[in-house]
Amino acid sequence: MEVVGQLQKQYVDFITSLFREAYLDDQYVQLQKLQDDSNPEFVVEVVSIFFEDSEKLLNDLASSLLVSISLFWVFILCLRPSLLLMVVLFFLLFLFQLYSQQQVVDFKKVDGYVHQFKGSSSSVGAQRVKNACVTLRNFCEEKNLDGCSRYLNLVKQEFYLVKNKLETLLRVSITLW
């Protein structure tokens, strides 16, 4: 029985640290309150759906921000360029990338994905993910591709951190109760 008591204390300490370090906010507590005897797996189910949806949203976000240059690379690979031609081609690639950044990214679409991700993060109490999404949306509004790319990486990092921590938390809670 003493082992169970120690595990319960570690569980409480762990969940307290998640709130203290702002991985989770009060919305997670609200989610837990919705779980009852009629649906004892409610939190696990909601969080699992959040994980699945988030993976898809992150892929959609990354695809939307990706500047396509594949046709240009096909052109380069088909040639046997001299050094001078290589320099010219790299210069053209540079110009193409500049043009593409201004023309290809649909910031409204990106913002829609971020808005959706922010909402789902908020609904499970993933505070740091939600906060990173707020900043990412600001970069979308500014049409700042560099800022969007940097913050997408931060959003991914925060998501995978909270995912790991929630998986641990849920695993321990299932074991204890």
ABEGO torsion letter per residue (X at the ends): XAAAAAAAAAAAAAAAAAAAAGABBAAAAAAAAABBAABAAAAAAAAAAAAAAAAAAAAAAAAAABBBAAAAAAAAAABBBBAAAAAAAAAAAAAAAAAAAAAABBAAAAAAAAAAAAAAAAAAGBAAAAAAAAAAAAAAAAGBAAAAAAAAAAAAAAAAAAAAAAAAAAAAAAAAX
